[in-house]
């Protein structure tokens, strides 16, 4: 992630860029799970629509 984007996201979360860098390894698994879960629900909805 480039520095400008990191700074922007940190500001939105009320964190410093360094704090976000430290927290990122802890946040990534939860975000990954949420994205995968969303994709599975989307795929299920598309399947239902195709029936």
PDB file of N, CA, C and O in Angstrom:
ATOM      1  N   UNK A   1       0.858  -1.166   0.000  1.00  0.00           N
ATOM      2  CA  UNK A   1       0.000   0.000   0.000  1.00  0.00           C
ATOM      3  C   UNK A   1       0.906   1.232   0.000  1.00  0.00           C
ATOM      4  O   UNK A   1       1.859   1.321   0.775  1.00  0.00           O
ATOM      5  N   UNK A   2       0.586   2.187  -0.893  1.00  0.00           N
ATOM      6  CA  UNK A   2       1.440   3.376  -0.947  1.00  0.00           C
ATOM      7  C   UNK A   2       1.162   4.290   0.244  1.00  0.00           C
ATOM      8  O   UNK A   2       0.116   4.207   0.886  1.00  0.00           O
ATOM      9  N   UNK A   3       2.114   5.151   0.515  1.00  0.00           N
ATOM     10  CA  UNK A   3       2.065   6.001   1.717  1.00  0.00           C
ATOM     11  C   UNK A   3       0.849   6.930   1.725  1.00  0.00           C
ATOM     12  O   UNK A   3       0.244   7.145   2.775  1.00  0.00           O
ATOM     13  N   UNK A   4       0.491   7.477   0.567  1.00  0.00           N
ATOM     14  CA  UNK A   4      -0.652   8.393   0.498  1.00  0.00           C
ATOM     15  C   UNK A   4      -1.956   7.672   0.864  1.00  0.00           C
ATOM     16  O   UNK A   4      -2.780   8.199   1.611  1.00  0.00           O
ATOM     17  N   UNK A   5      -2.123   6.478   0.334  1.00  0.00           N
ATOM     18  CA  UNK A   5      -3.336   5.708   0.644  1.00  0.00           C
ATOM     19  C   UNK A   5      -3.356   5.290   2.112  1.00  0.00           C
ATOM     20  O   UNK A   5      -4.393   5.364   2.771  1.00  0.00           O
ATOM     21  N   UNK A   6      -2.229   4.859   2.610  1.00  0.00           N
ATOM     22  CA  UNK A   6      -2.125   4.474   4.017  1.00  0.00           C
ATOM     23  C   UNK A   6      -2.485   5.642   4.926  1.00  0.00           C
ATOM     24  O   UNK A   6      -3.224   5.471   5.896  1.00  0.00           O
ATOM     25  N   UNK A   7      -1.969   6.821   4.620  1.00  0.00           N
ATOM     26  CA  UNK A   7      -2.249   8.018   5.413  1.00  0.00           C
ATOM     27  C   UNK A   7      -3.729   8.369   5.364  1.00  0.00           C
ATOM     28  O   UNK A   7      -4.317   8.734   6.382  1.00  0.00           O
ATOM     29  N   UNK A   8      -4.335   8.261   4.185  1.00  0.00           N
ATOM     30  CA  UNK A   8      -5.753   8.574   4.020  1.00  0.00           C
ATOM     31  C   UNK A   8      -6.635   7.619   4.825  1.00  0.00           C
ATOM     32  O   UNK A   8      -7.551   8.052   5.524  1.00  0.00           O
ATOM     33  N   UNK A   9      -6.357   6.329   4.723  1.00  0.00           N
ATOM     34  CA  UNK A   9      -7.150   5.329   5.458  1.00  0.00           C
ATOM     35  C   UNK A   9      -6.963   5.510   6.959  1.00  0.00           C
ATOM     36  O   UNK A   9      -7.928   5.436   7.720  1.00  0.00           O
ATOM     37  N   UNK A  10      -5.734   5.745   7.385  1.00  0.00           N
ATOM     38  CA  UNK A  10      -5.464   5.956   8.811  1.00  0.00           C
ATOM     39  C   UNK A  10      -6.247   7.153   9.325  1.00  0.00           C
ATOM     40  O   UNK A  10      -6.824   7.097  10.411  1.00  0.00           O
ATOM     41  N   UNK A  11      -6.272   8.241   8.553  1.00  0.00           N
ATOM     42  CA  UNK A  11      -7.006   9.439   8.970  1.00  0.00           C
ATOM     43  C   UNK A  11      -8.496   9.151   9.100  1.00  0.00           C
ATOM     44  O   UNK A  11      -9.140   9.623  10.037  1.00  0.00           O
ATOM     45  N   UNK A  12      -9.050   8.376   8.166  1.00  0.00           N
ATOM     46  CA  UNK A  12     -10.472   8.023   8.238  1.00  0.00           C
ATOM     47  C   UNK A  12     -10.785   7.213   9.490  1.00  0.00           C
ATOM     48  O   UNK A  12     -11.877   7.317  10.050  1.00  0.00           O
ATOM     49  N   UNK A  13      -9.829   6.413   9.921  1.00  0.00           N
ATOM     50  CA  UNK A  13     -10.020   5.577  11.108  1.00  0.00           C
ATOM     51  C   UNK A  13      -9.613   6.279  12.397  1.00  0.00           C
ATOM     52  O   UNK A  13      -9.774   5.725  13.485  1.00  0.00           O
ATOM     53  N   UNK A  14      -9.088   7.489  12.280  1.00  0.00           N
ATOM     54  CA  UNK A  14      -8.636   8.221  13.463  1.00  0.00           C
ATOM     55  C   UNK A  14      -7.330   7.690  14.030  1.00  0.00           C
ATOM     56  O   UNK A  14      -7.082   7.793  15.231  1.00  0.00           O
ATOM     57  N   UNK A  15      -6.498   7.125  13.170  1.00  0.00           N
ATOM     58  CA  UNK A  15      -5.217   6.561  13.584  1.00  0.00           C
ATOM     59  C   UNK A  15      -4.083   7.283  12.877  1.00  0.00           C
ATOM     60  O   UNK A  15      -4.293   7.970  11.878  1.00  0.00           O
ATOM     61  N   UNK A  16      -2.895   7.120  13.401  1.00  0.00           N
ATOM     62  CA  UNK A  16      -1.715   7.597  12.680  1.00  0.00           C
ATOM     63  C   UNK A  16      -1.319   6.502  11.688  1.00  0.00           C
ATOM     64  O   UNK A  16      -1.693   5.344  11.871  1.00  0.00           O
ATOM     65  N   UNK A  17      -0.571   6.850  10.645  1.00  0.00           N
ATOM     66  CA  UNK A  17      -0.110   5.813   9.716  1.00  0.00           C
ATOM     67  C   UNK A  17       0.684   4.706  10.414  1.00  0.00           C
ATOM     68  O   UNK A  17       0.565   3.535  10.052  1.00  0.00           O
ATOM     69  N   UNK A  18       1.492   5.069  11.410  1.00  0.00           N
ATOM     70  CA  UNK A  18       2.259   4.052  12.142  1.00  0.00           C
ATOM     71  C   UNK A  18       1.345   3.105  12.916  1.00  0.00           C
ATOM     72  O   UNK A  18       1.588   1.899  12.960  1.00  0.00           O
ATOM     73  N   UNK A  19       0.291   3.654  13.528  1.00  0.00           N
ATOM     74  CA  UNK A  19      -0.662   2.802  14.262  1.00  0.00           C
ATOM     75  C   UNK A  19      -1.351   1.838  13.300  1.00  0.00           C
ATOM     76  O   UNK A  19      -1.534   0.662  13.618  1.00  0.00           O
ATOM     77  N   UNK A  20      -1.734   2.338  12.123  1.00  0.00           N
ATOM     78  CA  UNK A  20      -2.387   1.470  11.146  1.00  0.00           C
ATOM     79  C   UNK A  20      -1.434   0.386  10.657  1.00  0.00           C
ATOM     80  O   UNK A  20      -1.843  -0.761  10.477  1.00  0.00           O
ATOM     81  N   UNK A  21      -0.171   0.736  10.442  1.00  0.00           N
ATOM     82  CA  UNK A  21       0.820  -0.267  10.038  1.00  0.00           C
ATOM     83  C   UNK A  21       0.921  -1.385  11.080  1.00  0.00           C
ATOM     84  O   UNK A  21       1.022  -2.561  10.730  1.00  0.00           O
ATOM     85  N   UNK A  22       0.892  -1.011  12.354  1.00  0.00           N
ATOM     86  CA  UNK A  22       0.987  -2.007  13.428  1.00  0.00           C
ATOM     87  C   UNK A  22      -0.263  -2.880  13.492  1.00  0.00           C
ATOM     88  O   UNK A  22      -0.167  -4.078  13.759  1.00  0.00           O
ATOM     89  N   UNK A  23      -1.434  -2.290  13.250  1.00  0.00           N
ATOM     90  CA  UNK A  23      -2.691  -3.028  13.352  1.00  0.00           C
ATOM     91  C   UNK A  23      -3.021  -3.846  12.108  1.00  0.00           C
ATOM     92  O   UNK A  23      -3.797  -4.799  12.177  1.00  0.00           O
ATOM     93  N   UNK A  24      -2.442  -3.482  10.987  1.00  0.00           N
ATOM     94  CA  UNK A  24      -2.820  -4.102   9.716  1.00  0.00           C
ATOM     95  C   UNK A  24      -2.753  -5.635   9.724  1.00  0.00           C
ATOM     96  O   UNK A  24      -3.688  -6.264   9.228  1.00  0.00           O
ATOM     97  N   UNK A  25      -1.698  -6.272  10.261  1.00  0.00           N
ATOM     98  CA  UNK A  25      -1.680  -7.738  10.269  1.00  0.00           C
ATOM     99  C   UNK A  25      -2.859  -8.347  11.041  1.00  0.00           C
ATOM    100  O   UNK A  25      -3.306  -9.448  10.720  1.00  0.00           O
ATOM    101  N   UNK A  26      -3.358  -7.640  12.047  1.00  0.00           N
ATOM    102  CA  UNK A  26      -4.492  -8.144  12.822  1.00  0.00           C
ATOM    103  C   UNK A  26      -5.808  -7.919  12.083  1.00  0.00           C
ATOM    104  O   UNK A  26      -6.744  -8.703  12.237  1.00  0.00           O
ATOM    105  N   UNK A  27      -5.889  -6.858  11.286  1.00  0.00           N
ATOM    106  CA  UNK A  27      -7.123  -6.521  10.577  1.00  0.00           C
ATOM    107  C   UNK A  27      -7.307  -7.342   9.312  1.00  0.00           C
ATOM    108  O   UNK A  27      -8.438  -7.670   8.950  1.00  0.00           O
ATOM    109  N   UNK A  28      -6.227  -7.678   8.639  1.00  0.00           N
ATOM    110  CA  UNK A  28      -6.300  -8.328   7.335  1.00  0.00           C
ATOM    111  C   UNK A  28      -7.090  -9.634   7.348  1.00  0.00           C
ATOM    112  O   UNK A  28      -7.920  -9.823   6.459  1.00  0.00           O
ATOM    113  N   UNK A  29      -6.886 -10.552   8.305  1.00  0.00           N
ATOM    114  CA  UNK A  29      -7.671 -11.793   8.276  1.00  0.00           C
ATOM    115  C   UNK A  29      -9.175 -11.547   8.365  1.00  0.00           C
ATOM    116  O   UNK A  29      -9.946 -12.214   7.675  1.00  0.00           O
ATOM    117  N   UNK A  30      -9.601 -10.616   9.189  1.00  0.00           N
ATOM    118  CA  UNK A  30     -11.028 -10.314   9.309  1.00  0.00           C
ATOM    119  C   UNK A  30     -11.595  -9.734   8.034  1.00  0.00           C
ATOM    120  O   UNK A  30     -12.711 -10.067   7.637  1.00  0.00           O
ATOM    121  N   UNK A  31     -10.835  -8.872   7.394  1.00  0.00           N
ATOM    122  CA  UNK A  31     -11.272  -8.290   6.124  1.00  0.00           C
ATOM    123  C   UNK A  31     -11.342  -9.378   5.065  1.00  0.00           C
ATOM    124  O   UNK A  31     -12.302  -9.430   4.297  1.00  0.00           O
ATOM    125  N   UNK A  32     -10.345 -10.245   5.013  1.00  0.00           N
ATOM    126  CA  UNK A  32     -10.346 -11.338   4.044  1.00  0.00           C
ATOM    127  C   UNK A  32     -11.573 -12.221   4.225  1.00  0.00           C
ATOM    128  O   UNK A  32     -12.211 -12.601   3.243  1.00  0.00           O
ATOM    129  N   UNK A  33     -11.910 -12.551   5.467  1.00  0.00           N
ATOM    130  CA  UNK A  33     -13.089 -13.376   5.735  1.00  0.00           C
ATOM    131  C   UNK A  33     -14.360 -12.675   5.286  1.00  0.00           C
ATOM    132  O   UNK A  33     -15.246 -13.313   4.717  1.00  0.00           O
ATOM    133  N   UNK A  34     -14.465 -11.388   5.530  1.00  0.00           N
ATOM    134  CA  UNK A  34     -15.653 -10.629   5.138  1.00  0.00           C
ATOM    135  C   UNK A  34     -15.796 -10.590   3.622  1.00  0.00           C
ATOM    136  O   UNK A  34     -16.900 -10.741   3.099  1.00  0.00           O
ATOM    137  N   UNK A  35     -14.697 -10.392   2.921  1.00  0.00           N
ATOM    138  CA  UNK A  35     -14.741 -10.345   1.454  1.00  0.00           C
ATOM    139  C   UNK A  35     -15.146 -11.701   0.897  1.00  0.00           C
ATOM    140  O   UNK A  35     -16.008 -11.776   0.021  1.00  0.00           O
ATOM    141  N   UNK A  36     -14.541 -12.768   1.387  1.00  0.00           N
ATOM    142  CA  UNK A  36     -14.873 -14.108   0.903  1.00  0.00           C
ATOM    143  C   UNK A  36     -16.334 -14.427   1.208  1.00  0.00           C
ATOM    144  O   UNK A  36     -17.033 -14.980   0.359  1.00  0.00           O
ATOM    145  N   UNK A  37     -16.798 -14.090   2.397  1.00  0.00           N
ATOM    146  CA  UNK A  37     -18.198 -14.322   2.747  1.00  0.00           C
ATOM    147  C   UNK A  37     -19.138 -13.565   1.833  1.00  0.00           C
ATOM    148  O   UNK A  37     -20.169 -14.095   1.419  1.00  0.00           O
ATOM    149  N   UNK A  38     -18.790 -12.330   1.517  1.00  0.00           N
ATOM    150  CA  UNK A  38     -19.605 -11.525   0.605  1.00  0.00           C
ATOM    151  C   UNK A  38     -19.631 -12.118  -0.789  1.00  0.00           C
ATOM    152  O   UNK A  38     -20.677 -12.133  -1.438  1.00  0.00           O
ATOM    153  N   UNK A  39     -18.496 -12.605  -1.255  1.00  0.00           N
ATOM    154  CA  UNK A  39     -18.442 -13.220  -2.584  1.00  0.00           C
ATOM    155  C   UNK A  39     -19.272 -14.498  -2.636  1.00  0.00           C
ATOM    156  O   UNK A  39     -19.933 -14.769  -3.639  1.00  0.00           O
ATOM    157  N   UNK A  40     -19.242 -15.276  -1.572  1.00  0.00           N
ATOM    158  CA  UNK A  40     -20.041 -16.505  -1.530  1.00  0.00           C
ATOM    159  C   UNK A  40     -21.525 -16.165  -1.565  1.00  0.00           C
ATOM    160  O   UNK A  40     -22.286 -16.809  -2.286  1.00  0.00           O
ATOM    161  N   UNK A  41     -21.949 -15.163  -0.797  1.00  0.00           N
ATOM    162  CA  UNK A  41     -23.362 -14.764  -0.816  1.00  0.00           C
ATOM    163  C   UNK A  41     -23.764 -14.234  -2.184  1.00  0.00           C
ATOM    164  O   UNK A  41     -24.870 -14.504  -2.652  1.00  0.00           O
ATOM    165  N   UNK A  42     -22.877 -13.482  -2.832  1.00  0.00           N
ATOM    166  CA  UNK A  42     -23.144 -12.955  -4.166  1.00  0.00           C
ATOM    167  C   UNK A  42     -23.299 -14.101  -5.164  1.00  0.00           C
ATOM    168  O   UNK A  42     -24.214 -14.091  -5.987  1.00  0.00           O
ATOM    169  N   UNK A  43     -22.412 -15.080  -5.092  1.00  0.00           N
ATOM    170  CA  UNK A  43     -22.487 -16.236  -5.979  1.00  0.00           C
ATOM    171  C   UNK A  43     -23.779 -17.009  -5.744  1.00  0.00           C
ATOM    172  O   UNK A  43     -24.412 -17.450  -6.704  1.00  0.00           O
ATOM    173  N   UNK A  44     -24.178 -17.182  -4.495  1.00  0.00           N
ATOM    174  CA  UNK A  44     -25.439 -17.860  -4.179  1.00  0.00           C
ATOM    175  C   UNK A  44     -26.627 -17.104  -4.759  1.00  0.00           C
ATOM    176  O   UNK A  44     -27.551 -17.713  -5.298  1.00  0.00           O
ATOM    177  N   UNK A  45     -26.606 -15.779  -4.649  1.00  0.00           N
ATOM    178  CA  UNK A  45     -27.701 -14.967  -5.186  1.00  0.00           C
ATOM    179  C   UNK A  45     -27.764 -15.084  -6.701  1.00  0.00           C
ATOM    180  O   UNK A  45     -28.854 -15.184  -7.264  1.00  0.00           O
ATOM    181  N   UNK A  46     -26.623 -15.073  -7.368  1.00  0.00           N
ATOM    182  CA  UNK A  46     -26.614 -15.240  -8.823  1.00  0.00           C
ATOM    183  C   UNK A  46     -27.161 -16.604  -9.219  1.00  0.00           C
ATOM    184  O   UNK A  46     -27.903 -16.723 -10.193  1.00  0.00           O
ATOM    185  N   UNK A  47     -26.794 -17.628  -8.461  1.00  0.00           N
ATOM    186  CA  UNK A  47     -27.298 -18.971  -8.743  1.00  0.00           C
ATOM    187  C   UNK A  47     -28.815 -19.003  -8.614  1.00  0.00           C
ATOM    188  O   UNK A  47     -29.502 -19.567  -9.465  1.00  0.00           O
ATOM    189  N   UNK A  48     -29.337 -18.399  -7.551  1.00  0.00           N
ATOM    190  CA  UNK A  48     -30.787 -18.359  -7.345  1.00  0.00           C
ATOM    191  C   UNK A  48     -31.487 -17.626  -8.488  1.00  0.00           C
ATOM    192  O   UNK A  48     -32.550 -18.055  -8.936  1.00  0.00           O
ATOM    193  N   UNK A  49     -30.912 -16.542  -8.955  1.00  0.00           N
ATOM    194  CA  UNK A  49     -31.509 -15.784 -10.055  1.00  0.00           C
ATOM    195  C   UNK A  49     -31.502 -16.572 -11.359  1.00  0.00           C
ATOM    196  O   UNK A  49     -32.384 -16.389 -12.198  1.00  0.00           O
ATOM    197  N   UNK A  50     -30.524 -17.439 -11.532  1.00  0.00           N
ATOM    198  CA  UNK A  50     -30.422 -18.196 -12.783  1.00  0.00           C
ATOM    199  C   UNK A  50     -31.379 -19.380 -12.828  1.00  0.00           C
ATOM    200  O   UNK A  50     -31.568 -19.978 -13.887  1.00  0.00           O
ATOM    201  N   UNK A  51     -31.976 -19.722 -11.716  1.00  0.00           N
ATOM    202  CA  UNK A  51     -32.891 -20.876 -11.664  1.00  0.00           C
ATOM    203  C   UNK A  51     -34.259 -20.549 -12.180  1.00  0.00           C
ATOM    204  O   UNK A  51     -35.134 -21.414 -12.200  1.00  0.00           O
TER     205      UNK A  51
END
